[in-house]
Amino acid sequence: MNVDFSAEELAFQEEVRQFLKEKLPANIAEKAKKNLHFEKEDFVTWQKILAEKGWAAVNWPVEYGGTGWTSTQKYIWSNECAKVGAPGVIPFGMSMVAPVIYGFGSEEQKKRFLPDILNSNVWWCQGYSEPNAGSDLASLKTTATREGDEYVVNGTKTWTTLGQYADWIFCLVRTGGSDAKNQEAISFLLIDMKTPGITVSPIYMLDERREVNEVHFDKVRVPVENLIGEEGKGWTYAKVLLTHERTGIARVAQSKMSLEGVKKKAADTNDFGRPLMENPAFSQKVAELEIDLLALEYTELRTLAAVSTGKAPGPESSILKIKGTEIAQAIDELKMEVAGYYAVPFLDEQFDIDFDGEWGGPGSAANTAPTYFNNRKTSIYGGSNEVQKNIICKAVLGL
């Protein structure tokens, strides 16, 4: 694979850099620089700026508002955004439900939902996992019983990321009866979160932040017109969505910048009279991660090349998901080593924009432990890494 940029690609890279320099809001750039928490308005503001430029939907087909970029342009974009810490596009609408809508939805559904997703007018969340249906998602129990022109939905979804902000939720529901444990009984339904009978309950994480929720459905009436595709085909559509999700979970560009940050901090950290980066055991861990990350980057480029031709990511998305999350977690472990005892105090308040007190430890050390523990989830969500290995065995190795 030729990774040397052409003159046109170098010009595009410069255009991206200039755009980020001029258009990334100063307050968002400041939060990124100080490793502060992004809020909903930060994501929405940035996504609207991208939509105005026509750069919001990187992987969408051009006819629906996509960029039409080559895989190399997408690579350049993700790396330049990571360098300045620009917020990622919230994936639930743009990267997850949108491909299902433009791939399997009706023309009416495309016209109704895609423009609002593209312009970040509507916040989506994902209704897949349930209290007793996580990795074995096909055993989900949430039911949607048809009554005339409506479905009546009952059940509970859990681990609903940022569901407290959501205007709509896309759900896998059982339309073949609660006793039928098979994939053919599952359908893909879009539900307005303002519909009577929906209750959102917070789940607070270890860092005391509300990142995920439970969403309860009690006799929620949903128009049949909100069904994507055919009844009973939801599992097919869900698998397409999950390949897009797993590809995004790899976060190669972000891991590259994160590892660079580790190296810089280690170079400034005293390790018994010498920089930690000069410790042979530590530097070997860094080198091994750099090698793994380079290999993952090439795998991602091959995947992007396939997506740019209009294909959905294939089983290689499972490889990206496994290695991407393992590498990210290994980088978190290195951050813990660098932070040392400064990672022990829980000083989350210093990562709010209005904090003006004394920082506990250098840089983002005080947030190292909460981040480490929170990111243990990455090898579980989007389909656990153990499940991904089974997919690779079946779809790639034919075992």
Secondary structure, 3 states (H helix, E strand, C coil): CCCCCCHHHHHHHHHHHHHHHHHCCHHHHHHHHCCCCCCHHHHHHHHHHHHHHCCCCCCCCHHHCCCCCCHHHHHHHHHHHHHHCCCCCCHHHHHHHHHHHHHHCCHHHHHHHHHHHHCCCCCEEEECCECCECCCHHHCCCEEEEECCEEEEEEEECCCCCHHHCCEEEEEEECCCCCCCCHHHEEEEEEECCCCCEEEEEEECCCCCEEEEEEEEEEEEEEHHHECCCCCCHHHHHHHHHHHHHHHHCCHHHHHHHHHHHHHHHHCCECCCCEHHHCHHHHHHHHHHHHHHHHHHHHHHHHHHHHCCCCCCCCHHHHHHHHHHHHHHHHHHHHHHHHHHHHCCCCHHHHCCCCCCCCCCCCCHHHHHHHHHHHHHHHCCCCCHHHHHHHHHHHCCCC
